[in-house]
Amino acid sequence: MLLQNILIPDNDKGCPEMFFRGGSVSNGCINLKKGETLTFDTYFNSFSYTKYKEYTRVSEVTFELHHKGQLDVRLMTYDGTDAYCVAQGKSSALKLDDLPENAFLYAEITAAEDCVITGGAFVCADEPKDISVCIAICTFKRERYILRNIELLRSYKFSFIKHIFVSDNGNTLDRAALSDDKISVLANKNYGGSGGFTRGMIEACDAGYTHVILMDDDVEFYPEVLERMTCFTALLKKQYTDSRFSAAMLFLSEDTPYIQWEMGGAWTGHCIESKCHNVDIRSREVLIDNMTSTPPDYGAWWCLCLPTASIRKHGLSIPMFIKIDDVEHNLRSADGPLITMNGAAIFHESFEKKMNMALDYYTIRNELVTAALHGSRTKDAVKLFVYSLGKHLLLYRYDNIPLIFKAVKDFLGGVDFFLSCDEEELNNEIRSCSPKLKKLTDITEYSHELIKKAPSTVRKGKTLKCLLWNFMPAPFLKKETIAAAIPYVSPQDMAGKRSVIQYQLDEDMGLLTRRSFYKFIKYGTIGAFLTLKLVFSFKRQQKIWLSRSSEVTSFEFWRKHLGI
């Protein structure tokens, strides 16, 4: 059975070190000159045999190479310190028990004459289980992404993926023209990612698929990655059949496609933390760290394969619209470990470039729900709210604070709020109430020089000192306006400033924020009373959510909610 094809890009553009070291590529082949050495000790083409050994029935693998010309092949392992040769020859079978722990396997090839490498693969003799997989994609008026990905999926011959469901939340796709025996485009209500992915889960369960891959519409990916994930899943040991497989996220960037944003994440009780975050996958040491890190708590829905049996057992998503829904559902349906692996990743635009202040409402509200359902303490919930409120006060984002207050109040509305909520109408309300960005050229204080001087990372400083600046009389504040990118702006940037232009990365949009002592005191006082209310109400809400959450995660609720 095929486990992993050697992945060769079409040309040398981008970052070849993610795929191979040495040689040159053209037309999807690697060219080697006489005496030149090529190695596959890379993110996409090394073989994480320790993952197969731990989770699958595979006990022996063989490396096959497709080429033209005379060459020598050595199979090597790397453990973070040294590389060792474990076999020689083009078709050497290796027993996984004979290989060192905490290392990965790769091929090293030396050309005896000018050669062309056309492909290769790791294979095994084990028979896969009979699984059937579908893909569920949620989209909202992003034709240029979804049409590209539909055609890419349609053209690839997968071993286990049989169908693709596209939940069209915007109802803008030509469903009749795009749908066929492999693709189903479904008209869906605009209930956000939660509603779109839930629609896909329902279709997967109704059609009898054993697994469903939830995937964003705007990702870029190699179909080979989905093939690897499903082949791995088909070979799982009996005790791991309930496991999920999460693809990592790499930057969708011409300059830094080798930066890994996340390989799964952890829930701390009051926030989420990305694992193996912001690392350079060209480093062999990073590949070892990726393999040996503790299993994550959740895998984001940009690309996650999960068994439909788990969905039937634990229910569908909570109608959170967007943000944290994937975290909560992962925590609730964790019957087995979450699997990640080098070479299983998609490319996604950095979230730092997609920041939207309206999302703060969903983040706070949904994190509070997740905290209530998954064992967080009252002080964790309070910390979550106070941190967000304090951040907005110190960053002069006063106009967004009412949305944070609304997030807490809606959380305190409990399950009944979610049962009666018209999500599309609520989203329109949230968007209309959030601060509106405008073109930077329409901001009188703006100049290009301000952007050039803006910090490129988050500056750290003493929070108390930054807080005290908010009590200083206006004459003591600097009149000069500065600029800071929204993802990087910190209280340290605001300290002592009357006004700051906060702008989106890679866009010409932003807003001018000004220090207001009146708003600081007003919202700080309201926030203090709301904090007390959360302190005295969280435990009660926790009991309600634990006893009634199934009311908003059942198939019956969602079929009615979506009008299926």
C-alpha positions in Angstrom: 0.0 0.0 0.0 1.2 3.5 -0.9 2.0 5.6 2.3 3.6 8.7 1.0 4.6 9.9 -2.5 7.7 12.0 -2.9 6.3 15.5 -3.5 8.1 17.5 -6.1 7.0 21.1 -7.0 6.6 22.1 -10.6 9.6 24.5 -10.6 12.2 26.1 -8.3 10.0 29.1 -7.4 9.0 29.3 -3.8 11.1 27.4 -1.3 12.7 24.1 -2.6 14.2 23.4 0.9 10.7 22.4 2.0 10.9 19.5 -0.5 14.5 18.6 -1.2 18.1 19.7 -0.8 20.4 19.7 -3.8 19.7 19.4 -7.5 17.3 21.6 -9.4 13.7 21.1 -10.4 11.9 21.6 -13.7 8.6 20.3 -15.0 8.0 18.4 -11.8 11.3 16.5 -12.0 14.6 16.9 -10.1 17.7 17.1 -12.2 21.0 15.9 -10.7 24.4 16.4 -12.3 27.1 13.7 -12.0 28.6 13.6 -8.5 25.8 15.8 -7.1 23.9 14.7 -3.9 20.2 15.1 -3.3 18.6 14.6 0.1 14.9 14.4 1.2 15.5 15.4 4.9 12.7 18.0 4.5 9.3 18.8 5.8 7.3 17.4 2.9 9.5 14.4 1.9 11.0 13.0 5.1 9.2 10.0 6.5 7.9 10.2 10.1 8.1 6.5 10.8 7.8 6.9 14.6 4.2 8.2 14.0 3.4 5.1 11.9 5.0 2.9 14.5 2.9 4.4 17.3 -0.5 4.8 15.7 -0.7 2.3 12.8 -0.3 -1.3 12.0 2.6 -0.7 9.7 5.7 -2.6 10.9 7.8 -2.5 7.7 8.3 0.1 4.9 10.0 0.1 1.6 11.4 3.1 -0.3 10.9 3.1 -4.1 12.6 5.6 -6.4 11.6 6.4 -10.0 14.5 7.9 -12.1 16.6 7.9 -15.2 20.4 7.4 -15.0 22.8 5.7 -12.7 22.7 6.7 -9.0 23.3 5.4 -5.5 20.6 5.5 -2.8 21.1 5.5 0.9 18.3 5.5 3.5 19.2 7.7 6.4 17.8 8.6 9.8 18.2 11.9 11.7 17.5 12.2 15.4 18.3 15.9 16.0 22.0 15.3 16.4 23.4 12.9 13.9 22.4 11.3 10.6 22.9 7.5 10.3 22.7 5.2 7.2 20.3 2.3 7.9 20.1 0.8 4.4 21.4 1.1 0.8 19.7 0.4 -2.5 16.6 1.6 -4.3 14.2 -0.9 -2.7 15.3 -1.6 0.8 12.7 -2.9 3.2 13.1 -1.6 6.8 11.5 -2.9 10.0 10.3 0.1 12.0 11.3 -1.6 15.3 14.9 -1.7 14.1 15.0 2.1 13.6 16.1 4.6 16.4 13.5 6.4 18.5 12.6 10.0 17.9 14.1 10.2 14.4 12.8 10.5 10.9 13.8 8.6 7.7 14.9 10.1 4.4 16.6 9.2 1.2 20.0 10.5 0.2 20.8 10.1 -3.5 24.2 10.6 -5.3 24.3 10.7 -9.0 26.9 8.5 -10.8 26.0 10.3 -14.0 23.5 13.1 -15.0 20.2 11.8 -13.6 16.5 12.8 -13.5 14.4 11.9 -10.5 10.7 11.6 -11.6 9.2 10.4 -8.3 9.4 8.0 -5.5 7.3 6.7 -2.6 7.3 4.9 0.8 5.1 1.8 0.7 4.1 -1.0 2.9 2.5 -4.5 2.5 -0.3 -3.9 5.1 -3.9 -4.0 3.9 -5.9 -0.8 4.7 -9.3 -0.9 6.5 -12.4 -0.2 4.4 -12.9 3.5 5.1 -14.8 6.0 3.0 -14.0 9.7 3.3 -15.7 12.9 2.1 -14.6 16.5 2.3 -16.8 19.3 3.6 -15.9 22.9 2.7 -17.7 26.0 3.9 -17.6 29.1 1.7 -19.2 32.6 1.6 -18.9 34.6 -1.6 -15.3 33.7 -2.3 -15.6 32.3 -5.7 -11.9 32.7 -6.8 -10.8 30.4 -4.0 -13.5 27.8 -3.9 -13.7 27.3 -7.7 -9.9 26.8 -7.8 -10.0 24.2 -5.0 -13.1 22.4 -6.5 -11.2 21.8 -9.7 -8.1 20.7 -8.0 -10.0 18.2 -5.9 -12.0 17.0 -8.9 -8.8 16.3 -11.0 -7.0 14.2 -8.4 -7.5 10.5 -8.0 -7.8 9.7 -4.3 -7.7 6.3 -2.7 -10.3 6.9 0.0 -11.9 10.3 -0.7 -15.1 9.7 -2.5 -17.0 13.0 -2.5 -16.8 16.7 -1.8 -19.6 18.7 -0.1 -19.5 22.5 -0.5 -21.8 24.5 1.9 -22.5 27.7 -0.1 -23.5 30.1 2.8 -23.6 33.0 0.4 -25.8 31.2 -2.2 -23.7 32.7 -5.0 -22.3 29.6 -6.7 -23.9 27.9 -9.8 -24.9 24.7 -8.0 -26.2 23.0 -11.1 -23.1 23.6 -13.1 -20.6 22.7 -10.4 -22.4 19.6 -8.9 -21.8 16.1 -10.3 -21.2 12.6 -9.0 -18.0 13.9 -7.2 -19.1 17.4 -6.0 -22.3 18.5 -4.3 -22.7 22.3 -3.9 -25.4 22.9 -1.2 -27.4 26.0 -0.7 -27.0 26.9 3.0 -28.1 29.6 5.4 -25.4 32.1 6.3 -24.8 30.9 9.9 -21.0 31.2 9.6 -18.4 28.6 9.7 -20.2 26.7 12.4 -23.3 26.4 10.2 -21.4 25.6 7.0 -19.2 22.9 8.5 -22.1 21.5 10.5 -24.0 21.1 7.2 -21.1 19.2 5.8 -21.0 16.9 8.9 -24.7 16.2 8.5 -24.3 15.3 4.9 -21.3 13.1 5.7 -23.3 11.2 8.4 -26.4 10.9 6.3 -24.4 9.5 3.3 -22.7 6.9 5.5 -19.1 8.0 5.2 -16.7 6.8 7.9 -14.7 10.1 7.9 -15.1 13.7 6.9 -12.4 16.2 6.3 -13.4 19.8 7.2 -11.5 22.3 5.1 -11.5 26.1 4.6 -12.4 27.4 1.2 -9.4 29.8 1.0 -6.5 27.4 1.7 -3.9 26.3 -0.8 -2.8 22.7 -0.6 -1.3 19.7 -2.3 -3.8 16.9 -2.9 -1.1 14.5 -1.9 -1.4 15.8 1.7 -5.0 14.7 1.9 -4.0 11.4 0.4 -1.4 10.9 3.1 -3.8 11.8 5.9 -6.4 9.3 4.7 -4.0 6.5 4.0 -2.6 6.9 7.5 -6.2 6.9 8.9 -6.9 3.6 6.9 -4.0 1.9 8.8 -4.7 3.0 12.3 -4.5 0.4 15.1 -7.8 -0.6 16.6 -7.3 1.5 19.8 -6.8 4.6 17.7 -9.7 4.3 15.3 -11.4 7.2 17.0 -8.5 9.5 16.5 -8.5 12.7 14.4 -5.8 13.9 12.0 -5.0 17.6 11.8 -3.0 19.3 9.1 -0.6 22.0 10.2 -0.9 25.5 8.8 2.0 27.1 6.8 2.0 30.8 5.7 0.4 31.5 2.4 3.2 33.8 1.4 5.7 34.2 -1.4 8.4 35.4 1.0 7.9 33.0 4.0 6.0 29.9 2.9 8.3 27.9 5.2 6.9 29.5 8.4 4.7 27.1 10.3 2.0 29.0 12.2 0.5 26.0 14.0 0.6 22.3 14.3 -2.4 21.8 16.5 -3.2 23.9 19.6 -3.8 23.7 23.3 -6.7 25.0 25.4 -5.4 26.6 28.6 -8.7 27.1 30.3 -9.0 30.8 29.3 -7.3 31.0 25.9 -5.8 29.0 23.1 -2.1 28.5 22.4 -0.7 27.4 19.0 1.8 24.5 19.2 5.0 24.4 17.3 4.2 28.1 16.5 6.0 30.4 14.1 8.9 28.1 13.3 11.0 27.6 10.2 10.3 24.2 8.8 13.5 24.2 6.7 15.3 23.4 9.9 15.8 19.7 10.6 15.6 20.4 14.3 12.1 21.8 13.8 11.1 18.6 12.1 12.2 16.7 15.2 10.3 19.1 17.5 7.2 18.7 15.4 7.4 14.9 15.8 8.2 14.8 19.6 5.9 17.5 20.9 3.0 16.4 23.1 -0.3 15.7 21.2 -2.4 18.9 20.8 -5.9 19.4 22.2 -7.4 20.6 19.0 -6.9 20.8 15.3 -8.4 23.7 13.4 -11.0 23.3 10.8 -8.8 24.6 8.0 -8.1 20.9 7.5 -9.1 18.3 10.0 -10.1 14.6 9.4 -12.4 13.2 12.0 -14.6 10.0 12.2 -18.3 10.5 11.7 -18.9 8.0 14.5 -17.5 10.6 16.8 -19.9 13.2 15.4 -22.9 10.9 16.0 -21.7 10.2 19.5 -20.8 13.7 20.7 -23.0 15.9 18.5 -22.4 18.7 16.0 -21.0 22.2 16.5 -22.4 24.7 18.9 -24.0 27.5 16.7 -21.1 29.9 17.5 -21.1 31.4 13.9 -17.3 31.8 13.8 -14.3 31.5 16.1 -13.5 28.8 18.7 -16.2 26.5 17.4 -13.5 24.1 16.2 -11.7 24.2 19.5 -14.8 23.4 21.5 -15.9 20.6 19.2 -12.4 19.0 19.3 -12.4 19.1 23.1 -15.8 17.6 23.3 -15.1 14.8 20.8 -11.6 13.8 21.9 -12.0 10.0 22.1 -8.5 9.5 20.9 -5.3 11.4 20.4 -5.1 14.2 17.8 -2.5 13.2 15.2 -0.2 15.6 13.4 2.8 14.9 11.2 5.5 16.5 9.1 4.4 16.7 5.5 0.7 17.1 6.3 0.0 20.8 6.0 -2.0 23.4 4.1 -1.1 27.0 3.3 -3.3 29.7 4.8 -3.0 33.4 4.9 -1.7 34.7 8.2 -4.5 35.6 10.6 -2.5 38.8 11.4 -3.6 40.0 8.0 -7.3 39.2 8.5 -7.9 40.9 11.8 -11.4 42.3 12.2 -12.6 44.1 15.3 -16.1 42.6 15.0 -14.5 39.2 15.6 -13.7 40.2 19.2 -17.4 39.7 20.1 -17.3 36.1 18.8 -14.0 35.3 20.4 -14.9 36.4 23.9 -18.4 34.9 23.9 -17.3 31.6 22.4 -14.3 31.3 24.7 -16.6 31.8 27.7 -18.8 29.0 26.4 -15.8 26.8 25.9 -14.6 27.6 29.4 -18.0 26.7 30.9 -18.1 23.3 29.1 -14.5 22.2 29.6 -13.7 22.5 33.2 -12.4 26.1 33.5 -12.5 27.8 36.8 -14.4 31.1 37.5 -11.0 32.9 37.7 -10.2 31.6 34.2 -13.4 33.1 32.8 -12.8 36.4 34.6 -9.2 36.5 33.4 -10.4 36.0 29.8 -12.8 38.9 30.0 -10.6 41.3 32.1 -7.7 40.7 29.8 -9.7 41.6 26.7 -11.3 44.6 28.4 -7.9 45.9 29.6 -6.4 45.4 26.2 -9.1 47.5 24.5 -8.8 50.2 27.2 -5.1 50.5 26.9 -5.2 50.4 23.1 -7.8 53.2 23.0 -10.2 50.9 21.2 -13.1 52.3 23.2 -15.7 52.0 20.4 -15.3 48.2 20.3 -15.8 47.7 24.1 -19.6 47.7 23.9 -19.3 44.6 21.8 -17.2 42.9 24.4 -19.8 43.8 27.0 -22.5 42.3 24.7 -20.4 39.1 24.3 -20.4 38.6 28.1 -24.1 39.4 28.4 -25.0 37.0 25.6 -22.9 34.3 27.2 -24.9 34.9 30.5 -28.0 34.4 28.4 -27.0 30.7 28.4 -28.3 28.0 26.1 -31.6 29.8 25.6 -29.8 32.7 23.9 -28.3 30.3 21.3 -31.6 28.5 20.8 -33.4 31.6 19.9 -30.7 33.6 18.1 -31.0 34.5 14.5 -27.3 34.2 13.7 -27.4 36.1 10.4 -29.3 39.0 11.9 -27.0 39.1 14.9 -23.9 39.1 12.7 -25.3 42.1 10.8 -25.8 43.9 14.1 -22.2 43.1 15.3 -20.7 44.3 12.0 -22.7 47.5 12.1 -21.6 48.3 15.7 -17.9 47.5 15.3 -15.5 50.4 14.5 -15.2 51.0 10.7 -11.8 51.1 9.1 -11.2 53.8 6.5 -8.6 54.4 3.9 -5.4 55.7 5.4 -5.2 58.5 3.0 -8.6 59.7 4.4 -7.0 60.1 7.9 -5.7 63.6 8.2 -2.8 62.6 10.5 -1.6 59.9 8.2 1.7 59.9 6.3 3.7 57.2 4.7 6.6 58.0 7.0 4.5 57.0 10.0 4.0 53.5 8.5 7.7 53.1 7.9 8.5 53.9 11.5 5.8 51.5 12.8 7.0 48.5 14.9 7.1 45.1 13.2 6.7 43.1 16.4 4.8 43.4 19.6 6.7 45.6 22.0 6.6 44.5 25.7 6.5 46.9 28.6 5.3 47.2 32.2 1.5 47.1 32.1 1.1 49.2 35.3 3.2 51.9 33.8 1.1 51.9 30.7 -2.1 52.0 32.8 -0.9 55.0 34.8 -0.4 57.0 31.6 -4.2 56.9 31.2 -4.6 59.1 34.3 -2.1 61.7 33.1 -3.6 65.1 32.1 -3.7 65.7 28.3 -1.0 68.4 28.3 1.5 65.8 29.5 0.8 63.6 26.5 2.8 63.8 23.2 0.9 65.5 20.5 2.7 63.6 17.8 0.6 60.8 16.2 2.3 57.5 15.6 1.2 54.4 13.6 1.1 50.7 14.6 -0.1 47.6 12.7 -3.2 46.1 14.5 -1.5 42.8 15.2 1.6 44.4 16.6 0.2 47.4 18.5 0.8 47.1 22.3 0.1 49.3 25.4 3.7 50.3 25.3 3.1 52.0 21.9 0.1 53.9 23.3 1.8 55.0 26.6 2.1 58.8 26.6 0.5 59.3 23.2 -2.7 61.3 22.5 -3.5 59.5 19.2 -2.3 56.4 17.3 -3.2 55.3 13.8 -3.9 51.5 13.9 -3.8 49.9 10.5 -4.2 46.5 8.8 -1.2 44.7 7.5 -0.8 44.7 3.7 -3.8 47.0 3.3 -4.4 50.7 3.1 -7.1 50.6 5.8 -7.0 51.7 9.4 -8.5 54.0 12.0 -7.3 56.8 14.3 -7.7 56.1 18.0 -7.4 58.8 20.6 -6.9 58.7 24.4 -10.1 59.6 26.2 -10.0 59.8 30.0 -13.8 60.0 30.1 -14.3 56.7 28.1 -11.5 55.1 30.1 -13.3 55.7 33.4 -16.8 55.0 31.9 -16.0 51.6 30.4 -13.6 50.7 33.2 -16.5 51.2 35.7 -19.0 49.3 33.6 -16.5 46.5 33.1 -15.9 46.3 36.8 -19.6 45.7 37.5 -19.8 43.2 34.6 -16.8 41.4 36.1 -18.6 41.0 39.4 -21.6 39.7 37.6 -19.5 37.1 35.8 -17.9 36.1 39.1 -21.2 35.3 40.7 -22.9 33.8 37.6 -20.2 31.7 35.9 -20.7 28.5 38.0 -24.4 28.6 37.4 -23.9 29.0 33.7 -21.4 26.2 33.8 -24.0 23.9 35.2 -26.6 25.0 32.6 -24.2 24.4 29.7 -23.1 21.0 31.0 -26.7 19.8 31.4 -28.2 21.4 28.3 -25.5 21.7 25.6 -26.9 18.8 23.7 -30.0 21.0 22.9 -27.8 23.1 20.5 -25.6 20.3 19.2 -28.2 17.7 18.2 -29.0 16.7 14.6 -32.6 17.6 15.3 -31.8 21.1 16.3 -29.4 21.7 13.4 -31.8 20.3 10.8 -34.4 22.7 12.0 -31.9 25.6 12.4 -30.6 25.2 8.8 -34.0 24.4 7.3 -32.9 21.0 6.0 
